[in-house]
Amino acid sequence: MQLDWMTIFIIQVCIWSIVLYDWKRLKKAPKTDKITVSVILMLSIILSFINLENMPGPITVLRYLFDPLAKIMQ
């Protein structure tokens, strides 16, 4: 899937619908719950701008770090 503006827009609409739906509950909730919900939603907004399909996984990072070391050890 190619990252395009329509995908980002759909994610933003979903996030704002969650905020609008839970607004009354969040008013009555403790401060820690408000912060938790806000952080989770902000992380989802940030991740919506990143194309996660093309990002290297943890195995790729480990290979990048330790392959030169393996060549030296042999």
Buried (B, 14 or more C-beta within 10 A) or exposed (E): EEBEEEBEEEBEEEBEEBEEEEEEEEEEBEEEEEEEBEEEBEEBBEEBEEEEEEEEEEEEEEEEEEEEEEEEEE
